[in-house]
Structures are given as C-alpha cells and as structure tokens.
Amino acid sequence: MKFLSEKNPDPRRTFEIINEGISKKAVIILMACCSVVYEGRARSKLGSGDRMIIIKSDGSFMVHQDRNLEPVNWQPPKSQSKTSLKNGVMYLEGSRRNPPERLEVKIKSTYMASYFIGQDSKDLELAGYEENMREMVFENPEIIEEGFRPVNREYMTPNGFLDVLGKDKEGNLVVLELKSRRAGINAVKQLKRYMDSFSDHKEFVRGVLVAPSVTDDASELLDEYKLEFKSMEPPRDFGTDKNLTLDFFNGFRD
C-alpha cells in the first residue's frame, strides 16, 4: 500500500499506523492534540495544543504549530523514531545519540493519521545565483563588453577566491565580482580586496562589480575606488536559452 489515511483513529490504531509507516520508511503525517518535551543541549516544554507532526523517511522529525514557517520542535535526519502505549496514551519519540537528544510527543487525541510512500530522486535545481551568472559569462563573454575574454573562474588570491578573472580587448586584466542581487558597499569592499591582491602587478588591472543594481552608497564607493559597475540580471528560468534570460545594459555607468 502506497498511501494510508484514517480519520480520528483511537490510540491503538494510531500506534499501528505510525509503526507501519516507520517500518516502510514512509513519510508519516499526524494531525493531533499533543504536548512536547525536549531534552538535549537544552530543555523545552510545549503544553497541549493541536499540531501537525511529520516524520520523514530520512529520520527527520518535526512538530508544527498553526503559525510560523519553522517547526516549533524538531530532530534532524538520521534520528530514530519509536512509539509506545502507556495506559491507553500514545507516545512518539525521536532521538539521536550524537549529540544525545530526545524529543517526546504525548498524543492526547488524533484527528488524522497517514503515511505516504513516495519516489523522489531529483535534486533541486537553482537559478538566479552567482554560479549561473558565471556560466553565462563564460558562454557569452560579450555580455560583459566587446572583446572580453574570461580566463579563470574562482581564481585564488591572498584575499580569497574571486569570481572571474579575464582580459579585455586591450589585454588588460579584468576582475569580475558577481552578485545575483542588488549590491551594497560590502560587495564593493570585497572587490577592492581582490584588487589589492594585484597591487604589485606591472600592468593596469580593472575591477568590475557585476550585479542587477547597486545602492547609492555602493555607487559612491565604486567611484572613490575607481572601480566599474556592470548591470546584469542572473537567469531566472530553467530549460531556456540563457541568452533570453539575460537583461543587461551595454557599457558601464555614465
């Protein structure tokens, strides 16, 4: 059976459903009135209330209230889950040894108990990040400027790894610092640190901050450090031509 759900099961039936789900490495979801006690690196106590309890096949154990994004109590993947019945009351426990932790849920009544055996082997694909921008620069160097040629990615300097090191059409070294969101003064200072790594370079080196936009104080700092800015949007879509997802402006700031 791939999916099982029952409304208002008694403690004995709730116990059976959860154990069946655990044995099948299923995702278990309970809607229940419960209280929670945590012991481990600290101690916490949560009084009785209606909550959602989730146990995942990787051992993750979460207790959610009807507000906020994060669970109010949780145990990470590889935790061990077990159940017990004491005087007609069901207890659900998630624990791990390193560090020693124990999360005990006392279930007073169950409104819904279910488990689901799913198949999901896909990894999350991300778009709109610096790595996507770096790939775009290497595949389409002209988006930076005519004649630009990227040479190295994540080039190591004494002050860290810079995003892209390249050369312009005149043969000058160009340091690119990529940001997928509006860049502030910290991004400018980061680029300046990379530029300082080339202070003993005999030839002229350009520093370019590449981002969708910059704050006013970042713009002023760029002028002070004699650095450049290139406006470029990271790709936001999957499975499309990267050229079509790019929004850039020719030239640098006026």
N, C-alpha and C positions, 0 to 999 in steps of 0.2 A: 504494500500500500504506500503510495507516494505522499498522500495528504490525508490527515485526520483532524476533525474538529468536532468538539462537543460543547453544548451549552449547559451551564450550571451542573457540572459533574460533582458528585459528592467527594469527600477527601480520598476514599479508597480508589475511586475511578480516576481522579486527578493523579494520584500516585502511580497508577498503572500507565496512564498516557505519557507522563513525563519519563518514566523508566523505559518505556518502549521507544520514545523519541531519542533518549540518550543512547540506547543500545544500537539504534540505526544511524547514529551520527547525523541526526536531523536538526533542523532549526526549530526550536520549541518556543512557542509564544503563549503566555498566560495573561488573562485579564483577571485580576484577583484583588481582594481586600487583604492586605498583608502588613506586617511590621518587619523591620530590618535591623539587624545588629551586625556591625563590622568590627573585627579585631585584627590588628596587624601593626603597621607602622604607626598608627594612631588608633583611636576608638571612636565609633559613632553609633548613634541610635536614632532610628526613624520610627515614629509612632504609627499606629494603624491608619491606613488610607487605601483608596482604590488606585492601583498601579498596573503598569504593563511590565511583565518580566520576560526577558529574551535570553535564551541560551543558544549559542551558535555552534556549528559543528566543529569549529576550531577551539572550543572551550570558553570563548568569550561569554560573560555572564553580566547582564545589565538589568537594572531596575529603573524604570522611567516613571516620573510623575506626569501630570497632565499639563505641565508647563516646562519651558526651557528646552534647549536643544540637547544638552548633555544629560546622560543618566545621572541620577542622584547617588546611586551606588553602582559599583561595577568591579569585575575582575577581568584581567586581560586574557588573550588567547593562551591556550595550554593549561588553563585552570581545570581542576577536577570537580565535576558536579555529581551530587548524590542526593537521594531523597530518604525520608524516614517518616513513619507514622507513630505518633505518641499520643495515646489516649484519644484517638479519633481526630487528632490535629496533624496536618501535614507540614513538614519542614523541608526546605530546599536549601542546599548548601553548595557554595562554590569556594574552592580553596586552592592554595598553591604552597609549595614548600620554600621557595627562594624568591623573594623574602617570605617568611611564614605569614600567611594571611588567611582569614576565614570570613566569609560573608554568609550569614544565615537569614533566610526569609521564612517567617512564620505565616502560613497561609490560613486565614480565618474562613474565607469562602471564595469559591472560584466561579467566575461568571462565564469564562470560556477557556478551554484548554485545547491546544492544537499543536501539531508538528507537521513539518514540510520537508521532504527530501528533494532538494534541487540539484541541478547540474549547472555549474558556472565556472568555467576555466579561463575566462577572459580577464585581462589586466586592464586597468583604467588607462585610457589614452588622454593625454593632456595637450591642450592647445592654448596659445596665448602666453607662453613663457619665454624666458631669455633663450633657452635652448632652441626653441622654434625660430626665434629671430636669428640666431647664429647660423642655423641651417639655411635660412633664406639668404643671408649674406654670402655664404659660400656657393650657393647655387646660382645666385643672381647678384654678382658684385656691383653691377651698375646701379643698384638701388641706393648705394651709398653715394657714388658720384661716378662720372665717366672716367674710365681708366683705372678705377680702384681694383687692386688685386689682393685678396686675403692670402696670408701666408701660413699663419698658425692660429689654432684655437686653444683657448685656456693656456696661454703662454705663461710660463712660470717666471716670476720676478722676485726680488728680495721682499717685496711688499704684497705678495700674493699672486694669484692666477688672474691675468687679465683676459677678457672675453675673446677678442680678436686682434691679432697683430697683422697688419698688411702694409701695402705700399701704394702711394698714389701714382698718377701718370708721370710725375716728375721724379719718381724714385725715392721720395721721402717716406720714412716710416710713419705709419698711422696707427695709433692705439684707439681701439673702439671699446667703450664701456656700454653695455646693453642693459636697458631697463624696460620691462614689459608694461610698466605703469608710469604715471606722472612722476618725474624725478625731482628730488629735492636737493638740498645742499649736501647731504651725506653722500649722494651719488657723485656730485662734483668733487668732493674731497677724496673720494675713493679713486676717481680718475686721476686726480692730481698726485696721489701717492704712486700710482703706476708710472706717471710721467717722471716723477722724481727718480725712478729706477733707471732712467735713461739720461740722467743729468750729465754723465761723462761721455755721452755719445757725440761723436765728432760732427755728425750731420743733423740737420733740422728734423725734429720729431713733432708730429701733430697729434693732439689729443681730441677725440670726438666723443661726446656723450650722445648716444642714440636712444631715443625714448619717444612715446607718443606726445609728451609735452613736458615742460619744466615749470617749476614755481618761479615767482618773481625774484625771490632771494637767490635761487639757484642760477637764474639768468645773470644776475648781477655778479655772482661769484665766478661764473664762466668768463665774463668779460675781464674780471680782475686777474684771473689766472691765465688769460689769453688762450682759452680753450674754446672748442667749437661745439655746436649742437646740431643734430640731425633729427628731424621729426619723422618717426616711423612707427607704424602700428604693428603689433605681432599678429600672426594669423589666428583667426578665431574659429575657423571651420575645419572639419575633417573631410578627407576624401575629395578635396577640390584642388584646383590648380593654385599653388601657393602664390603665383603672381596676382591672382584675382583677389586674394585676401589681404593684400598689402595696400596700405594707404600711406603714401609718402609724398613729400614735397621736395622738388628739385632745389638744390642749392642749400646754403646754410642761412643762419639768421642774418637779417639785414643789419 
